[in-house]
């Protein structure tokens, strides 16, 4: 049962972090506008694909999971 408890604590912490990111994402001006993010606008059509932002978030989450694993 202790393994399950640790898993629930880690998932709860992850939910809190994701929630805080969603709340404060508008206050971080560079998030979503990094060089490497693809944004195409033509008339009334717009396409946005956040490549660099996705890579940055993936790296941050990988480091966090690596730290929690130890």
PyMOL commands that set and color helices and strands:
alter all, ss='L'
color gray80, all
select helices_A, chain A and resi 2-27+51-69
alter helices_A, ss='H'
color red, helices_A
select strands_A, chain A and resi 38-42+45-49
alter strands_A, ss='S'
color yellow, strands_A
deselect
rebuild
show_as cartoon
